[in-house]
Amino acid sequence: MKRIQLIGLGLIVLCGLISQYTNATQNQFMVWLLAIGAVAGILMVISEYFSRR
């Protein structure tokens, strides 16, 4: 895996852990922030697939 993919994977895991083990789900803004962070991580992970073509 490339560095950007590892950063994206870390971002996905971090957002998931924050949502599971904190009270972040009680605040609408934090829910959106975590969702956007996870989507950004997914885009980082799959960026290698789109950059090859």
N, CA, C and O atoms as a GROMACS GRO file, in nm:
protein
  212
    1MET      N    1   0.083  -0.118   0.000
    1MET     CA    2   0.000   0.000   0.000
    1MET      C    3   0.088   0.125   0.000
    1MET      O    4   0.196   0.127   0.060
    2LYS      N    5   0.040   0.225  -0.067
    2LYS     CA    6   0.113   0.352  -0.069
    2LYS      C    7   0.080   0.433   0.056
    2LYS      O    8  -0.012   0.402   0.131
    3ARG      N    9   0.159   0.538   0.074
    3ARG     CA   10   0.145   0.619   0.195
    3ARG      C   11   0.007   0.684   0.204
    3ARG      O   12  -0.052   0.689   0.312
    4ILE      N   13  -0.046   0.734   0.091
    4ILE     CA   14  -0.178   0.800   0.094
    4ILE      C   15  -0.287   0.699   0.130
    4ILE      O   16  -0.385   0.734   0.196
    5GLN      N   17  -0.270   0.575   0.087
    5GLN     CA   18  -0.369   0.473   0.121
    5GLN      C   19  -0.363   0.439   0.269
    5GLN      O   20  -0.467   0.417   0.332
    6LEU      N   21  -0.244   0.434   0.325
    6LEU     CA   22  -0.231   0.406   0.468
    6LEU      C   23  -0.289   0.519   0.552
    6LEU      O   24  -0.351   0.496   0.656
    7ILE      N   25  -0.267   0.643   0.507
    7ILE     CA   26  -0.326   0.757   0.578
    7ILE      C   27  -0.478   0.749   0.570
    7ILE      O   28  -0.546   0.774   0.670
    8GLY      N   29  -0.533   0.715   0.454
    8GLY     CA   30  -0.677   0.701   0.438
    8GLY      C   31  -0.733   0.591   0.527
    8GLY      O   32  -0.838   0.608   0.589
    9LEU      N   33  -0.662   0.479   0.533
    9LEU     CA   34  -0.707   0.369   0.619
    9LEU      C   35  -0.704   0.411   0.766
    9LEU      O   36  -0.795   0.378   0.842
   10GLY      N   37  -0.601   0.483   0.804
   10GLY     CA   38  -0.594   0.534   0.942
   10GLY      C   39  -0.707   0.630   0.972
   10GLY      O   40  -0.761   0.630   1.082
   11LEU      N   41  -0.742   0.714   0.874
   11LEU     CA   42  -0.851   0.809   0.893
   11LEU      C   43  -0.985   0.736   0.910
   11LEU      O   44  -1.067   0.776   0.993
   12ILE      N   45  -1.006   0.632   0.834
   12ILE     CA   46  -1.130   0.553   0.847
   12ILE      C   47  -1.137   0.489   0.986
   12ILE      O   48  -1.240   0.496   1.052
   13VAL      N   49  -1.028   0.428   1.027
   13VAL     CA   50  -1.025   0.361   1.158
   13VAL      C   51  -1.041   0.462   1.271
   13VAL      O   52  -1.114   0.437   1.367
   14LEU      N   53  -0.974   0.577   1.259
   14LEU     CA   54  -0.984   0.681   1.362
   14LEU      C   55  -1.127   0.733   1.375
   14LEU      O   56  -1.177   0.749   1.486
   15CYS      N   57  -1.192   0.760   1.263
   15CYS     CA   58  -1.331   0.808   1.268
   15CYS      C   59  -1.423   0.703   1.328
   15CYS      O   60  -1.514   0.735   1.404
   16GLY      N   61  -1.399   0.578   1.294
   16GLY     CA   62  -1.480   0.471   1.351
   16GLY      C   63  -1.461   0.457   1.501
   16GLY      O   64  -1.558   0.439   1.575
   17LEU      N   65  -1.338   0.465   1.546
   17LEU     CA   66  -1.310   0.455   1.689
   17LEU      C   67  -1.369   0.572   1.766
   17LEU      O   68  -1.425   0.554   1.874
   18ILE      N   69  -1.357   0.692   1.711
   18ILE     CA   70  -1.414   0.809   1.778
   18ILE      C   71  -1.564   0.796   1.790
   18ILE      O   72  -1.622   0.830   1.893
   19SER      N   73  -1.629   0.747   1.684
   19SER     CA   74  -1.775   0.736   1.689
   19SER      C   75  -1.822   0.626   1.784
   19SER      O   76  -1.932   0.634   1.839
   20GLN      N   77  -1.739   0.524   1.804
   20GLN     CA   78  -1.779   0.414   1.892
   20GLN      C   79  -1.754   0.442   2.039
   20GLN      O   80  -1.835   0.405   2.124
   21TYR      N   81  -1.643   0.508   2.070
   21TYR     CA   82  -1.600   0.517   2.209
   21TYR      C   83  -1.612   0.656   2.271
   21TYR      O   84  -1.563   0.677   2.382
   22THR      N   85  -1.674   0.750   2.202
   22THR     CA   86  -1.695   0.882   2.260
   22THR      C   87  -1.843   0.920   2.248
   22THR      O   88  -1.923   0.845   2.193
   23ASN      N   89  -1.877   1.036   2.298
   23ASN     CA   90  -2.013   1.087   2.288
   23ASN      C   91  -2.033   1.172   2.162
   23ASN      O   92  -2.123   1.255   2.158
   24ALA      N   93  -1.952   1.151   2.060
   24ALA     CA   94  -1.958   1.233   1.940
   24ALA      C   95  -2.090   1.215   1.865
   24ALA      O   96  -2.131   1.304   1.791
   25THR      N   97  -2.157   1.103   1.884
   25THR     CA   98  -2.281   1.079   1.812
   25THR      C   99  -2.398   1.159   1.869
   25THR      O  100  -2.506   1.161   1.810
   26GLN      N  101  -2.377   1.225   1.982
   26GLN     CA  102  -2.483   1.308   2.040
   26GLN      C  103  -2.493   1.445   1.973
   26GLN      O  104  -2.594   1.514   1.987
   27ASN      N  105  -2.389   1.483   1.900
   27ASN     CA  106  -2.382   1.614   1.837
   27ASN      C  107  -2.392   1.598   1.686
   27ASN      O  108  -2.311   1.526   1.626
   28GLN      N  109  -2.488   1.663   1.623
   28GLN     CA  110  -2.509   1.650   1.479
   28GLN      C  111  -2.387   1.693   1.398
   28GLN      O  112  -2.353   1.629   1.298
   29PHE      N  113  -2.321   1.801   1.440
   29PHE     CA  114  -2.202   1.849   1.369
   29PHE      C  115  -2.090   1.745   1.372
   29PHE      O  116  -2.023   1.724   1.271
   30MET      N  117  -2.070   1.680   1.485
   30MET     CA  118  -1.965   1.578   1.495
   30MET      C  119  -1.997   1.456   1.410
   30MET      O  120  -1.907   1.393   1.355
   31VAL      N  121  -2.124   1.421   1.401
   31VAL     CA  122  -2.162   1.308   1.316
   31VAL      C  123  -2.126   1.338   1.172
   31VAL      O  124  -2.069   1.253   1.103
   32TRP      N  125  -2.158   1.458   1.125
   32TRP     CA  126  -2.125   1.495   0.988
   32TRP      C  127  -1.974   1.503   0.968
   32TRP      O  128  -1.923   1.461   0.864
   33LEU      N  129  -1.902   1.554   1.066
   33LEU     CA  130  -1.757   1.565   1.055
   33LEU      C  131  -1.692   1.427   1.046
   33LEU      O  132  -1.601   1.406   0.965
   34LEU      N  133  -1.739   1.333   1.127
   34LEU     CA  134  -1.686   1.197   1.122
   34LEU      C  135  -1.722   1.128   0.992
   34LEU      O  136  -1.640   1.053   0.937
   35ALA      N  137  -1.842   1.152   0.941
   35ALA     CA  138  -1.883   1.091   0.814
   35ALA      C  139  -1.799   1.146   0.698
   35ALA      O  140  -1.757   1.070   0.611
   36ILE      N  141  -1.775   1.275   0.698
   36ILE     CA  142  -1.692   1.334   0.593
   36ILE      C  143  -1.548   1.284   0.602
   36ILE      O  144  -1.484   1.260   0.501
   37GLY      N  145  -1.499   1.268   0.724
   37GLY     CA  146  -1.365   1.214   0.744
   37GLY      C  147  -1.352   1.072   0.693
   37GLY      O  148  -1.252   1.036   0.632
   38ALA      N  149  -1.454   0.990   0.718
   38ALA     CA  150  -1.452   0.852   0.671
   38ALA      C  151  -1.459   0.846   0.519
   38ALA      O  152  -1.390   0.765   0.457
   39VAL      N  153  -1.541   0.930   0.458
   39VAL     CA  154  -1.551   0.933   0.312
   39VAL      C  155  -1.419   0.979   0.250
   39VAL      O  156  -1.376   0.927   0.148
   40ALA      N  157  -1.355   1.077   0.312
   40ALA     CA  158  -1.225   1.122   0.264
   40ALA      C  159  -1.122   1.009   0.272
   40ALA      O  160  -1.039   0.993   0.183
   41GLY      N  161  -1.129   0.932   0.379
   41GLY     CA  162  -1.040   0.817   0.392
   41GLY      C  163  -1.065   0.712   0.286
   41GLY      O  164  -0.970   0.655   0.231
   42ILE      N  165  -1.191   0.688   0.255
   42ILE     CA  166  -1.225   0.591   0.150
   42ILE      C  167  -1.171   0.639   0.016
   42ILE      O  168  -1.117   0.560  -0.061
   43LEU      N  169  -1.187   0.767  -0.012
   43LEU     CA  170  -1.135   0.822  -0.138
   43LEU      C  171  -0.983   0.810  -0.145
   43LEU      O  172  -0.928   0.785  -0.252
   44MET      N  173  -0.916   0.829  -0.033
   44MET     CA  174  -0.770   0.814  -0.031
   44MET      C  175  -0.729   0.669  -0.060
   44MET      O  176  -0.632   0.645  -0.131
   45VAL      N  177  -0.804   0.574  -0.005
   45VAL     CA  178  -0.770   0.434  -0.024
   45VAL      C  179  -0.791   0.392  -0.169
   45VAL      O  180  -0.709   0.319  -0.225
   46ILE      N  181  -0.899   0.437  -0.230
   46ILE     CA  182  -0.926   0.393  -0.367
   46ILE      C  183  -0.864   0.485  -0.472
   46ILE      O  184  -0.885   0.464  -0.591
   47SER      N  185  -0.790   0.586  -0.430
   47SER     CA  186  -0.729   0.679  -0.526
   47SER      C  187  -0.630   0.608  -0.617
   47SER      O  188  -0.615   0.648  -0.733
   48GLU      N  189  -0.562   0.506  -0.569
   48GLU     CA  190  -0.466   0.433  -0.652
   48GLU      C  191  -0.535   0.366  -0.770
   48GLU      O  192  -0.478   0.358  -0.879
   49TYR      N  193  -0.655   0.320  -0.751
   49TYR     CA  194  -0.729   0.255  -0.859
   49TYR      C  195  -0.757   0.355  -0.972
   49TYR      O  196  -0.746   0.321  -1.090
   50PHE      N  197  -0.793   0.478  -0.937
   50PHE     CA  198  -0.826   0.577  -1.039
   50PHE      C  199  -0.702   0.642  -1.100
   50PHE      O  200  -0.708   0.690  -1.213
   51SER      N  201  -0.592   0.645  -1.028
   51SER     CA  202  -0.471   0.709  -1.082
   51SER      C  203  -0.399   0.621  -1.183
   51SER      O  204  -0.320   0.672  -1.263
   52ARG      N  205  -0.423   0.492  -1.183
   52ARG     CA  206  -0.359   0.401  -1.278
   52ARG      C  207  -0.419   0.415  -1.418
   52ARG      O  208  -0.350   0.390  -1.516
   53ARG      N  209  -0.542   0.454  -1.428
   53ARG     CA  210  -0.610   0.454  -1.558
   53ARG      C  211  -0.600   0.584  -1.628
   53ARG      O  212  -0.652   0.598  -1.738
   0.00000   0.00000   0.00000
